[in-house]
Amino acid sequence: MSGKPIIRGMRFPVSNILELLATGLSNEQILEQHPLLEPDDINAALLYASLKMKNTVVFHAA
């Protein structure tokens, strides 16, 4: 994914979730369209974006 942050190693970019939310889709609609995603994935994408806006670095140990 060219270094883009992804959701749980699924090759699903965080930016895709943020774009879907920005276009007005609800969490439920996103989960319907992308059944591999879980509600926590959407929350994680929002948290990641918030932390990036604050220039906070997040490391997640596998």
Biotite code that builds the C-alpha atoms (Angstrom):
import biotite.structure as struc

atoms = struc.array([
    struc.Atom([0.000, 0.000, 0.000], chain_id="A", res_id=1, res_name="MET", atom_name="CA", element="C"),
    struc.Atom([2.989, 2.258, -0.552], chain_id="A", res_id=2, res_name="SER", atom_name="CA", element="C"),
    struc.Atom([3.445, 3.037, 3.131], chain_id="A", res_id=3, res_name="GLY", atom_name="CA", element="C"),
    struc.Atom([-0.149, 4.145, 3.703], chain_id="A", res_id=4, res_name="LYS", atom_name="CA", element="C"),
    struc.Atom([-1.643, 3.259, 7.079], chain_id="A", res_id=5, res_name="PRO", atom_name="CA", element="C"),
    struc.Atom([-4.017, 0.323, 6.792], chain_id="A", res_id=6, res_name="ILE", atom_name="CA", element="C"),
    struc.Atom([-6.649, -1.340, 8.937], chain_id="A", res_id=7, res_name="ILE", atom_name="CA", element="C"),
    struc.Atom([-5.496, -4.503, 10.751], chain_id="A", res_id=8, res_name="ARG", atom_name="CA", element="C"),
    struc.Atom([-3.199, -5.642, 7.972], chain_id="A", res_id=9, res_name="GLY", atom_name="CA", element="C"),
    struc.Atom([-6.148, -6.026, 5.577], chain_id="A", res_id=10, res_name="MET", atom_name="CA", element="C"),
    struc.Atom([-4.776, -3.757, 2.849], chain_id="A", res_id=11, res_name="ARG", atom_name="CA", element="C"),
    struc.Atom([-7.713, -1.431, 3.530], chain_id="A", res_id=12, res_name="PHE", atom_name="CA", element="C"),
    struc.Atom([-6.319, 2.117, 3.785], chain_id="A", res_id=13, res_name="PRO", atom_name="CA", element="C"),
    struc.Atom([-7.369, 4.313, 6.699], chain_id="A", res_id=14, res_name="VAL", atom_name="CA", element="C"),
    struc.Atom([-7.892, 7.082, 4.152], chain_id="A", res_id=15, res_name="SER", atom_name="CA", element="C"),
    struc.Atom([-10.652, 5.072, 2.465], chain_id="A", res_id=16, res_name="ASN", atom_name="CA", element="C"),
    struc.Atom([-12.651, 4.941, 5.687], chain_id="A", res_id=17, res_name="ILE", atom_name="CA", element="C"),
    struc.Atom([-12.134, 8.650, 6.260], chain_id="A", res_id=18, res_name="LEU", atom_name="CA", element="C"),
    struc.Atom([-13.275, 9.434, 2.721], chain_id="A", res_id=19, res_name="GLU", atom_name="CA", element="C"),
    struc.Atom([-16.389, 7.296, 3.121], chain_id="A", res_id=20, res_name="LEU", atom_name="CA", element="C"),
    struc.Atom([-17.253, 9.113, 6.337], chain_id="A", res_id=21, res_name="LEU", atom_name="CA", element="C"),
    struc.Atom([-16.565, 12.484, 4.711], chain_id="A", res_id=22, res_name="ALA", atom_name="CA", element="C"),
    struc.Atom([-18.986, 11.700, 1.883], chain_id="A", res_id=23, res_name="THR", atom_name="CA", element="C"),
    struc.Atom([-21.732, 11.230, 4.439], chain_id="A", res_id=24, res_name="GLY", atom_name="CA", element="C"),
    struc.Atom([-21.903, 7.477, 4.814], chain_id="A", res_id=25, res_name="LEU", atom_name="CA", element="C"),
    struc.Atom([-22.832, 6.239, 8.271], chain_id="A", res_id=26, res_name="SER", atom_name="CA", element="C"),
    struc.Atom([-20.800, 3.636, 10.117], chain_id="A", res_id=27, res_name="ASN", atom_name="CA", element="C"),
    struc.Atom([-23.558, 1.136, 9.403], chain_id="A", res_id=28, res_name="GLU", atom_name="CA", element="C"),
    struc.Atom([-23.470, 1.847, 5.661], chain_id="A", res_id=29, res_name="GLN", atom_name="CA", element="C"),
    struc.Atom([-19.693, 1.458, 5.579], chain_id="A", res_id=30, res_name="ILE", atom_name="CA", element="C"),
    struc.Atom([-19.916, -1.856, 7.418], chain_id="A", res_id=31, res_name="LEU", atom_name="CA", element="C"),
    struc.Atom([-22.622, -3.046, 5.006], chain_id="A", res_id=32, res_name="GLU", atom_name="CA", element="C"),
    struc.Atom([-20.502, -2.155, 1.977], chain_id="A", res_id=33, res_name="GLN", atom_name="CA", element="C"),
    struc.Atom([-17.322, -3.643, 3.479], chain_id="A", res_id=34, res_name="HIS", atom_name="CA", element="C"),
    struc.Atom([-18.291, -6.704, 5.546], chain_id="A", res_id=35, res_name="PRO", atom_name="CA", element="C"),
    struc.Atom([-14.684, -7.463, 6.545], chain_id="A", res_id=36, res_name="LEU", atom_name="CA", element="C"),
    struc.Atom([-14.559, -4.244, 8.551], chain_id="A", res_id=37, res_name="LEU", atom_name="CA", element="C"),
    struc.Atom([-15.656, -4.070, 12.168], chain_id="A", res_id=38, res_name="GLU", atom_name="CA", element="C"),
    struc.Atom([-17.012, -1.073, 14.104], chain_id="A", res_id=39, res_name="PRO", atom_name="CA", element="C"),
    struc.Atom([-13.690, -0.759, 15.951], chain_id="A", res_id=40, res_name="ASP", atom_name="CA", element="C"),
    struc.Atom([-11.914, -0.371, 12.597], chain_id="A", res_id=41, res_name="ASP", atom_name="CA", element="C"),
    struc.Atom([-13.855, 2.822, 11.909], chain_id="A", res_id=42, res_name="ILE", atom_name="CA", element="C"),
    struc.Atom([-13.107, 4.119, 15.405], chain_id="A", res_id=43, res_name="ASN", atom_name="CA", element="C"),
    struc.Atom([-9.427, 3.278, 14.935], chain_id="A", res_id=44, res_name="ALA", atom_name="CA", element="C"),
    struc.Atom([-9.328, 5.198, 11.653], chain_id="A", res_id=45, res_name="ALA", atom_name="CA", element="C"),
    struc.Atom([-10.811, 8.261, 13.334], chain_id="A", res_id=46, res_name="LEU", atom_name="CA", element="C"),
    struc.Atom([-8.405, 8.000, 16.257], chain_id="A", res_id=47, res_name="LEU", atom_name="CA", element="C"),
    struc.Atom([-5.456, 7.655, 13.881], chain_id="A", res_id=48, res_name="TYR", atom_name="CA", element="C"),
    struc.Atom([-6.536, 10.747, 11.951], chain_id="A", res_id=49, res_name="ALA", atom_name="CA", element="C"),
    struc.Atom([-6.957, 12.701, 15.175], chain_id="A", res_id=50, res_name="SER", atom_name="CA", element="C"),
    struc.Atom([-3.514, 11.717, 16.413], chain_id="A", res_id=51, res_name="LEU", atom_name="CA", element="C"),
    struc.Atom([-1.937, 12.573, 13.059], chain_id="A", res_id=52, res_name="LYS", atom_name="CA", element="C"),
    struc.Atom([-3.488, 16.039, 13.261], chain_id="A", res_id=53, res_name="MET", atom_name="CA", element="C"),
    struc.Atom([-1.724, 16.454, 16.598], chain_id="A", res_id=54, res_name="LYS", atom_name="CA", element="C"),
    struc.Atom([1.526, 15.077, 15.120], chain_id="A", res_id=55, res_name="ASN", atom_name="CA", element="C"),
    struc.Atom([1.456, 12.200, 17.582], chain_id="A", res_id=56, res_name="THR", atom_name="CA", element="C"),
    struc.Atom([3.323, 9.092, 16.507], chain_id="A", res_id=57, res_name="VAL", atom_name="CA", element="C"),
    struc.Atom([1.607, 5.757, 17.137], chain_id="A", res_id=58, res_name="VAL", atom_name="CA", element="C"),
    struc.Atom([3.507, 2.480, 17.202], chain_id="A", res_id=59, res_name="PHE", atom_name="CA", element="C"),
    struc.Atom([1.589, -0.759, 17.361], chain_id="A", res_id=60, res_name="HIS", atom_name="CA", element="C"),
    struc.Atom([3.479, -3.904, 18.284], chain_id="A", res_id=61, res_name="ALA", atom_name="CA", element="C"),
    struc.Atom([2.354, -6.964, 16.378], chain_id="A", res_id=62, res_name="ALA", atom_name="CA", element="C"),
])
